Every structure is written in structure tokens, then in C-alpha cells.
Amino acid sequence: MATVDLFAIGNALIDQEFQVSDDFLIQHSLQKGTMQLTDGETQANLYNNLIKTQRHKGQASGGSAANTTVAFSALGGQAFYACRVGNDELGDIYLKGLNEAGIHTTTKSVSEGVTGTCMVLVSDDSERTMHTYLGITAELSATQIDFEPLKTAKWLYIEGYLSTSDTARAAVKQAREIAKANQVKIALTLSDPAMVQYAREGLDELLDDGVDLIFCNQQEAMMYTGTETAEAALEQLKQKSKYIVITLSAQGALIYDGNNAFSVPGRQVTAVDANGAGDAFAGSFLYALNAGLGFQTAAQLAILISSEVVSQFGPRLAVEDYAKLLHSIQKESA
């Protein structure tokens, strides 16, 4: 196994993306902008309804942390993804897609069961609403994880969606212990307002005694801290993390580098699909930090890449596009 810079743990999901109307979301009692868990039968019924009445935009290997590792790898970093898929066609498609993107995986990730799926519903305002059947990834545990690459990694990245799984939280606890024993920095994303609202205890367990870097958007940050502004939330989050990144959608990001807080302006684009934007931001930011480019450049690169993701359908760019965007940032900084 090659040495990796980023070791990520997260759910493995095949995304089915649809363009939908607000009326469709209302009719199916789906809260816009959040992720909702469901069972396999309900998921199948929703999928059949979507195929008949809404616009199917495509299928992709998804999962929040997986999208983050793709961005990290496409920019030139080495990444490993710890996950769990079923021994089915979708599981094969999922791991093959990660390997083709340069992500290291392990055969330990494959087990008896059904690979998880996510209906990604994109409304006309570009907001994404997710309806997720976790399948076998709901039972992700330490048994499916090869922790060996973590021992020499630079970063451990934890997906906040794992807060809903007892076994996954236990696996994360083990990963944290290994990371600390080997001076591996720890980053975590709050992932979704629904996780903050409905799985707060699980998030607290994932955060444990704190992390080196926390990613969240403004809504998640304010909900988690019980504050009314991103700036107030940042002050509270200092109790949990050495470094802090709060994304502000089109307004950019608020960054705390351990000494100073500063804002980086957003980039004006025509938003089409918000799915995966935060994941791409995290992967780009981590790559830049790991490459020694500094917090300011990391934020600029992350905003550039995430804004490009928002400008298209799907959670990822073409692999070659990440390097082109990195080159444009490097030229500006030269």
C-alpha cells in the first residue's frame, strides 16, 4: 500500500441525481437543503416516481468524504478511502470509480449486503436535497477498515454523516486513537444541518476532545453553537478546533488559522447544483494546506473549485479540471 497524505472515513453511496420542482419536495415531505434517511422500499418507490415525473441528470459514485478525497487526489495528493459497500454491481461500480480517480481502497470494504444509494434532488434555485438509503454502509465498522495507511498519513478526515451509526462512531474512535499516536492531524466536517439537529450527540462523540480542523457551513455552525452569526459561531468553535473553516455560500468563507480570523470573498457564478460543493471545498483546502500553500491560498483555491462544482450538475469536476484550477491560482500567487 502506497503512503497516503489523506485518510478519509465516510459513507459509500451511489448518487442518482434529479432536477426537481419545489412542489415535488413538498408533496413528498422532503425538507429542502437537508439529508433524510430512509429504508430501501421507500427509496425504491421514490426512485420510480422520480424516473416517471422528474428529470434524471445522471449516476455517480458519491458520499461526502469520497467527493473530498477525489478533489484532494485530483489536485495531486495521495488519498485512501475507508468505507463499506455490498458485494453487488453498485459496489463494484463504486470502488472502481474511486480507483479510477486515483483513490486507494481495500477489499476489506466489500461485504455481504446492498450498497447504499442517495437520491440527490436539485431544485431550480440550485439547492440540493438528499434522500438516502444507507444500505450496508450503515453498518460500517472497524472490521472493514484497513488502518495501516493511517499510521503514516498527514490528515485523518471524518465525515459528520457517520454520527448516525453506532459502529461507525466506534470505528472513528479507533481511527482517532491511531491518528493521535502517530501525530496525524484530524479534520472533521459537520456535513449537514440535519446531522446537527438530529444527531448532535453523535457529532459530539465524533469530535470527542476536539480536532485540528473543522469544516462547516454558516447554518451548521450557528445551529451547532446556538449563535446567530458566523463570527459568533467561530468564537464558540475555538473550543472544539485549532483551525476553523465556515463556508458562506456565494459570500466566500470565514477562516481561523489558529491566530487570526479573516474572510475570503466568494466568486460570482451561475449556480446550478450545490451538491458536492462543500466536499470539494474541503478536499481542495486540505490539499493546499498539506502542500504548504497556507490558509489564504487554501481558501482561494477551495472557493474557486467549489464554485466550479456549483456551476454544473454533479458533485465532481472532470479530473483534469482540478489541476487547471490549481495552476490558475498558483499563477495569481506568483
C-alpha positions in Angstrom: 0.0 0.0 0.0 1.4 3.4 -1.0 1.8 6.0 1.6 -1.1 8.5 1.6 -1.5 12.1 2.7 -5.2 11.9 3.4 -7.0 9.0 5.2 -10.8 9.6 5.0 -13.7 7.7 6.6 -17.2 8.1 5.2 -20.3 6.6 3.7 -20.2 4.9 0.3 -23.3 5.9 -1.7 -24.2 5.7 -5.4 -25.9 9.0 -6.2 -28.9 9.3 -8.5 -29.3 12.9 -9.4 -32.6 14.5 -10.5 -33.7 18.0 -11.3 -37.0 18.5 -9.3 -39.6 21.1 -8.7 -40.3 22.6 -5.2 -43.8 21.1 -5.5 -42.3 17.6 -5.7 -40.3 18.2 -2.5 -43.4 19.4 -0.7 -45.5 16.5 -2.0 -43.0 14.1 -0.6 -42.4 15.9 2.7 -38.8 16.5 2.0 -37.0 19.4 3.8 -35.1 21.4 1.2 -31.4 21.6 1.7 -31.0 18.6 4.1 -30.4 14.9 4.1 -33.1 12.5 5.2 -32.5 8.8 5.9 -35.0 6.2 4.7 -35.4 2.5 4.1 -34.9 0.5 0.9 -38.5 0.1 0.0 -39.3 3.8 0.4 -36.2 4.7 -1.6 -37.2 2.4 -4.4 -40.7 3.9 -4.5 -39.3 7.4 -4.6 -36.9 6.5 -7.4 -39.7 5.1 -9.5 -41.7 8.2 -9.0 -38.7 10.4 -9.9 -38.0 8.5 -13.1 -41.6 8.9 -14.2 -42.1 12.6 -13.3 -38.7 14.4 -12.9 -35.5 14.9 -15.0 -32.8 12.3 -14.3 -29.4 14.0 -14.6 -27.1 11.0 -14.0 -25.5 8.5 -11.7 -22.2 8.9 -9.9 -20.2 7.4 -7.1 -20.9 9.7 -4.2 -20.6 10.0 -0.4 -19.4 13.3 1.1 -15.9 12.3 2.2 -15.4 10.3 -1.0 -16.0 13.5 -3.0 -13.5 15.2 -0.8 -10.8 12.6 -1.4 -11.5 12.9 -5.2 -10.7 16.6 -5.1 -7.7 16.0 -2.9 -6.3 13.3 -5.2 -7.1 15.1 -8.5 -5.0 18.1 -7.3 -2.1 15.8 -6.7 -2.4 14.4 -3.3 -2.5 10.7 -2.3 -5.7 9.6 -0.6 -7.2 6.5 1.0 -11.0 6.0 1.4 -12.3 3.8 4.2 -15.9 2.7 3.6 -18.3 -0.2 3.2 -20.0 -1.4 0.1 -22.1 -4.5 -0.7 -20.9 -7.4 -2.9 -23.2 -6.2 -5.7 -23.0 -4.4 -9.0 -23.2 -1.0 -7.4 -20.5 -1.9 -5.0 -18.2 -2.8 -7.9 -19.1 0.4 -9.7 -18.4 2.4 -6.6 -14.9 1.1 -5.8 -13.9 1.1 -9.5 -14.9 4.8 -9.7 -12.7 5.7 -6.8 -9.8 3.7 -8.1 -10.1 5.4 -11.5 -9.9 8.7 -9.7 -6.6 7.7 -8.1 -8.1 6.9 -4.6 -6.6 3.9 -2.7 -9.2 1.5 -1.3 -9.2 -2.0 0.3 -11.0 -5.2 -0.5 -12.0 -5.2 3.2 -14.6 -2.6 2.2 -16.7 -5.3 0.4 -19.1 -7.4 2.5 -22.4 -9.1 2.2 -25.2 -6.7 1.7 -26.7 -3.9 -0.5 -24.6 -0.8 -1.5 -26.2 2.4 -0.3 -27.9 4.9 -2.6 -28.8 8.5 -2.4 -31.4 10.4 -4.4 -30.0 13.9 -4.9 -32.8 16.2 -5.7 -31.7 19.6 -7.2 -34.3 22.3 -7.2 -34.4 25.3 -9.6 -32.5 27.5 -7.0 -29.6 25.0 -7.2 -30.2 23.7 -3.6 -29.7 20.0 -3.1 -32.0 17.8 -1.0 -30.9 14.3 -0.3 -33.0 11.1 0.3 -30.6 8.4 1.5 -30.8 4.7 1.9 -27.5 3.8 3.6 -27.7 0.1 2.9 -24.7 -1.8 4.2 -22.7 1.4 4.8 -25.0 2.0 7.8 -23.1 -0.9 9.4 -19.6 0.4 8.6 -17.3 -0.7 11.4 -13.6 -1.1 12.2 -13.7 -4.6 10.6 -14.0 -3.1 7.1 -11.2 -0.6 7.6 -7.5 -1.1 6.9 -6.0 1.3 9.4 -2.4 0.7 8.3 -2.2 3.7 5.8 -3.5 6.0 8.6 -0.3 5.5 10.6 1.8 7.4 8.1 -0.9 9.8 6.8 -0.8 13.6 7.3 -4.5 14.0 7.8 -7.4 11.9 9.1 -10.7 13.3 7.6 -14.0 12.3 9.3 -17.4 12.7 7.7 -20.1 14.0 10.0 -22.8 11.9 8.4 -21.2 8.9 10.4 -22.8 10.4 13.5 -25.9 8.3 13.0 -24.1 4.9 13.1 -23.0 3.3 16.4 -20.5 1.1 14.7 -19.1 3.9 12.6 -18.6 6.1 15.6 -16.7 3.3 17.3 -14.5 2.9 14.2 -13.8 6.7 14.2 -12.8 6.5 17.8 -10.3 3.8 16.9 -9.1 5.9 14.0 -8.7 9.0 16.2 -6.6 7.0 18.7 -4.3 5.8 15.9 -4.0 9.3 14.5 -3.1 10.8 17.8 -0.5 8.1 18.4 1.2 8.9 15.1 0.9 12.7 15.1 -1.7 12.6 12.3 -3.8 15.8 12.2 -7.6 15.3 12.4 -10.2 17.2 10.4 -14.0 16.8 10.6 -16.9 18.2 8.7 -20.3 18.7 10.3 -21.7 17.6 6.9 -25.4 18.7 7.1 -27.8 20.8 9.2 -29.9 17.6 9.7 -26.9 16.0 11.5 -26.6 19.0 13.8 -30.3 18.9 14.5 -31.0 15.2 14.8 -27.6 13.6 15.6 -26.0 16.1 17.9 -24.8 13.5 20.4 -23.2 11.5 17.6 -21.4 14.6 16.3 -20.1 15.4 19.8 -18.8 11.8 20.0 -17.0 12.2 16.7 -15.5 15.4 17.8 -14.6 13.9 21.2 -11.9 16.2 22.8 -11.5 18.3 19.7 -9.9 18.3 16.3 -7.3 20.2 14.4 -9.6 21.5 11.7 -13.4 21.7 11.5 -15.4 22.4 8.3 -19.0 23.6 8.3 -21.3 26.0 6.5 -22.8 29.0 8.2 -26.1 27.3 9.1 -24.4 24.3 10.6 -22.0 26.5 12.6 -24.8 28.6 14.0 -27.0 25.6 14.8 -24.2 23.7 16.5 -23.1 26.7 18.7 -26.5 28.2 19.3 -25.4 31.6 17.9 -26.8 34.0 15.3 -23.8 35.0 13.3 -20.9 33.1 11.7 -18.5 35.3 13.7 -20.1 34.3 17.0 -20.1 30.7 15.9 -16.4 30.8 15.1 -15.6 32.1 18.6 -17.5 29.1 20.1 -16.0 26.6 17.8 -12.5 27.6 19.0 -13.3 25.4 22.0 -13.5 22.4 19.6 -10.9 23.0 17.0 -7.5 24.6 16.4 -8.4 25.7 12.9 -11.9 26.6 11.6 -13.5 27.0 8.2 -17.0 28.3 7.9 -18.3 28.5 4.3 -20.7 31.3 3.5 -22.1 30.2 0.1 -21.6 32.9 -2.5 -20.1 35.2 0.1 -17.0 33.1 0.4 -15.6 31.8 3.7 -14.6 32.8 7.2 -11.3 31.2 8.2 -9.5 30.9 11.6 -5.8 29.9 11.2 -5.1 29.4 14.9 -4.1 33.0 15.4 -6.3 35.3 13.3 -9.8 35.2 11.7 -10.2 36.5 8.2 -12.8 36.5 5.4 -12.1 35.4 1.8 -14.6 36.7 -0.7 -16.7 34.4 -2.8 -16.8 34.1 -6.6 -19.9 35.1 -8.6 -21.2 32.2 -10.7 -24.5 31.0 -12.0 -25.4 28.3 -9.5 -26.8 25.1 -11.0 -26.3 22.4 -8.4 -25.0 22.8 -4.8 -24.4 19.0 -4.4 -20.8 18.3 -3.5 -19.7 21.9 -3.3 -18.7 21.7 0.4 -17.0 18.4 -0.2 -14.9 19.8 -3.0 -14.1 22.8 -0.8 -12.8 20.6 2.0 -10.7 18.4 -0.3 -9.1 21.5 -2.1 -8.5 23.2 1.2 -6.8 20.2 2.7 -4.7 19.7 -0.4 -3.4 23.3 -0.3 -2.7 23.1 3.4 -0.8 19.8 3.0 1.2 21.3 0.2 2.3 24.2 2.3 0.3 26.8 0.4 -1.1 28.5 3.5 -4.6 29.3 4.7 -5.2 32.2 2.4 -4.3 30.4 -0.7 -6.1 27.3 0.5 -9.3 29.3 0.9 -8.9 30.9 -2.5 -8.3 27.5 -4.2 -11.3 25.9 -2.3 -13.6 28.7 -3.3 -12.5 28.6 -6.9 -13.0 24.8 -7.2 -16.3 24.6 -5.2 -17.8 27.5 -7.3 -17.0 25.5 -10.4 -18.7 22.4 -8.9 -21.8 24.6 -8.2 -21.8 25.7 -11.8 -22.6 22.2 -13.2 -24.6 19.1 -12.4 -22.9 16.5 -10.3 -20.6 16.6 -7.2 -17.3 16.4 -9.0 -15.4 18.1 -11.8 -13.5 16.2 -14.6 -10.2 15.1 -13.1 -8.1 17.3 -15.4 -10.1 20.4 -14.4 -8.8 20.4 -10.8 -5.2 20.7 -11.9 -6.0 23.5 -14.3 -7.7 25.5 -11.5 -4.8 24.9 -9.2 -2.4 26.2 -11.9 -4.5 29.4 -12.3 -4.3 30.0 -8.5 -0.5 29.4 -8.5 -0.1 31.9 -11.4 -2.0 34.5 -9.5 0.1 34.0 -6.4 3.4 34.0 -8.2 
